[in-house]
Every structure is written in structure tokens, then in C-alpha cells.
Amino acid sequence: MHELGIVVHVINQIEKLAKENKVNKVVELTLEVGEVSGVVKEYFIDAFNWAIKKTEYMKECKLVYITIQGISYCEDCKQTYPTTEYGKECPHCHSGHTYLVTGSDVVIKNFKVE
């Protein structure tokens, strides 16, 4: 379950920023998580809700979890397509010369403080 490792890393980053900026608490965290990142949303949310109880600034933090669609690009026909529907093979020209453009990252979009 690598979700816990990602949660711990994100929380450590936010806690560090909160301390450096002398905020009272972090009330909301928005994350963008790619649908092909390997993160299981339910596991991530459970791990997040467990881990924030042990923090200094995030005990009551609301998580806004935004799923970013996986989009691939075909180098042969120059078109994009939804990765989760078609995988590595381009649905337009059936080429395998494709690569992932979006949908594999976990990004801290923003967070709100008091």
C-alpha cells in the first residue's frame, strides 16, 4: 500500500510549510491525482484521515481529491486519447508509438490556512 507513503510525504510537506509560515492550522488541502498513478482513492483517503490525527496543523483538514484523466499522445498520427480506455495502443491508427501526457502524477494543487 504505497498510498500511505504518499500521504506521509504530502503531510510532511504541508506541515513544514505551515510551520515556516506560522499559520494556526491547515483547513483544506487540494490534491490532483492521476487516474493512472497507481493510487487507489479509497485507500488514500483512509490513510489521509488516519495520518492527519497525528499532525500539528492538519488535524481537522478537509481533503479535496481531484482525479486527473490519463491522456496519451500518439507520435504517429499526432492525436491524443484517454489512456484508461485504450491503453498503449492508439485507437485512431493502432500504433504503439504512444506516451502518457497526463494522469500519472500526485500534485499538491493548493491548501487553505487559518
Order of alpha helices (4+ residues) and beta strands (2+ residues): alpha-beta-alpha-beta-beta-beta-alpha-beta-beta
